[in-house]
């Protein structure tokens, strides 16, 4: 067994097995990557979180964006204003409710975001090719359990 590094003696690492440490590393690196994506798109972390929602889930109203991000409607108005001003999103009338609006990612912004994100997704997908089906099943079982552990610590309304 290799000698402990200073990194291995951090309080959250003592007595924790390597897969758990690696999961923590992935979470840390993921945060760094999100900051990188935000810098590439010239948005702050709140605006990036809003962009992620509309990129992943499609157009949605400001009230739904505010609910999912835990922001007030006044705060989400400011976020949407910034995204529209930067050319990342548009506001348009809701297709079924003429009184409501929806926020939609612009095609150019979608391409910019995806050109930063997709290389990582492809690399992660490619890594799975190194494992046979049985090994991939074990990886999936482990990751599902990790996701369930996180989900289990959230209040019901956040699950």
C-alpha positions in Angstrom: 0.0 0.0 0.0 1.4 3.4 -1.0 2.2 5.9 1.8 -0.5 8.4 2.7 -0.3 11.7 0.9 -1.5 14.9 2.5 -4.5 14.7 0.2 -5.4 11.3 1.7 -5.5 12.7 5.3 -8.2 15.3 4.6 -11.0 14.7 7.1 -13.5 13.5 4.5 -11.0 10.9 3.2 -9.9 9.2 6.4 -11.2 5.7 6.6 -12.9 6.0 3.2 -12.3 3.5 0.4 -10.8 4.5 -2.9 -14.0 4.4 -4.9 -15.6 6.9 -2.5 -12.6 9.1 -2.7 -12.7 8.9 -6.5 -16.4 9.9 -6.5 -15.5 12.9 -4.3 -12.8 13.8 -6.9 -15.3 13.5 -9.7 -17.6 15.9 -7.9 -14.8 18.4 -7.3 -13.6 18.2 -10.9 -17.2 18.5 -12.2 -17.5 21.8 -10.3 -14.3 23.0 -11.8 -15.6 22.0 -15.3 -18.9 23.9 -14.7 -16.9 27.0 -13.8 -14.9 26.5 -17.0 -18.1 26.2 -19.1 -19.4 29.4 -17.4 -16.3 31.2 -18.3 -16.5 30.0 -21.9 -20.1 31.3 -22.1 -19.4 34.4 -20.0 -22.1 33.6 -17.4 -22.1 33.3 -13.7 -23.0 30.1 -11.9 -26.7 31.0 -11.4 -27.1 31.9 -15.1 -25.3 28.7 -16.1 -27.6 26.6 -13.9 -30.6 28.2 -15.7 -29.0 27.6 -19.1 -28.4 23.9 -18.2 -32.1 23.5 -17.3 -33.3 24.9 -20.6 -30.7 23.1 -22.6 -31.5 19.7 -21.0 -35.3 20.1 -20.5 -36.2 22.5 -23.2 -38.1 25.7 -23.1 -39.7 26.6 -19.8 -41.4 29.4 -18.1 -39.6 31.7 -15.7 -41.7 30.5 -12.8 -40.7 26.9 -13.4 -37.0 28.0 -13.8 -37.3 29.9 -10.5 -38.8 26.9 -8.7 -36.1 24.5 -10.0 -33.3 26.8 -9.1 -34.7 27.9 -5.7 -34.9 31.5 -6.7 -37.5 34.2 -6.4 -39.4 35.3 -9.5 -37.7 38.7 -9.2 -34.3 37.0 -9.2 -35.1 34.8 -12.1 -36.2 37.8 -14.1 -32.7 39.2 -13.6 -31.2 35.9 -14.7 -33.3 35.7 -17.8 -32.6 39.4 -18.6 -28.8 38.6 -18.5 -29.2 35.4 -20.6 -31.2 37.3 -23.2 -28.8 40.3 -23.3 -25.9 37.8 -23.9 -27.7 36.1 -26.7 -28.0 32.8 -24.8 -31.8 32.7 -24.5 -34.9 34.2 -26.0 -38.3 35.0 -24.4 -41.3 34.1 -26.4 -45.0 33.6 -25.9 -46.0 30.2 -24.5 -47.5 28.1 -27.4 -50.6 27.3 -25.5 -51.1 30.1 -22.9 -51.0 33.5 -24.5 -50.5 35.2 -21.1 -47.3 33.2 -20.3 -43.8 33.3 -21.7 -41.2 30.7 -22.2 -37.4 31.0 -22.1 -35.6 29.1 -24.8 -31.9 28.6 -25.5 -30.7 30.1 -28.7 -29.3 27.8 -31.4 -25.9 29.6 -31.3 -25.6 29.3 -27.5 -26.6 25.7 -27.6 -23.8 25.0 -30.1 -21.3 26.9 -28.0 -22.3 25.0 -24.8 -22.3 21.7 -26.5 -18.9 22.2 -28.1 -17.5 22.6 -24.6 -19.5 19.8 -23.0 -19.7 17.1 -25.7 -15.9 16.2 -25.7 -16.2 15.3 -22.0 -19.3 13.3 -22.6 -17.7 11.4 -25.5 -14.6 10.7 -23.5 -16.7 9.3 -20.6 -18.7 7.2 -23.0 -15.5 6.0 -24.6 -14.2 4.9 -21.3 -17.1 2.5 -20.9 -15.9 0.6 -24.0 -13.0 -0.6 -21.8 -15.4 -2.7 -19.8 -17.4 -5.7 -20.8 -21.2 -5.9 -20.2 -20.9 -7.5 -16.8 -18.5 -4.9 -15.6 -20.7 -2.1 -17.0 -23.6 -3.6 -15.0 -21.5 -3.4 -11.8 -20.5 0.2 -12.6 -24.2 1.1 -13.2 -25.3 -0.6 -10.0 -22.7 1.4 -8.0 -23.5 4.7 -9.6 -27.3 4.1 -9.1 -26.6 3.5 -5.4 -24.5 6.6 -5.1 -27.2 8.7 -6.8 -29.8 7.1 -4.4 -27.6 8.0 -1.4 -27.4 11.6 -2.5 -31.2 11.7 -3.3 -32.0 10.2 0.0 -30.4 13.1 1.8 -32.5 15.7 0.0 -35.8 17.1 1.3 -38.8 15.6 -0.5 -39.5 18.7 -2.6 -35.9 18.6 -4.1 -36.0 14.9 -5.1 
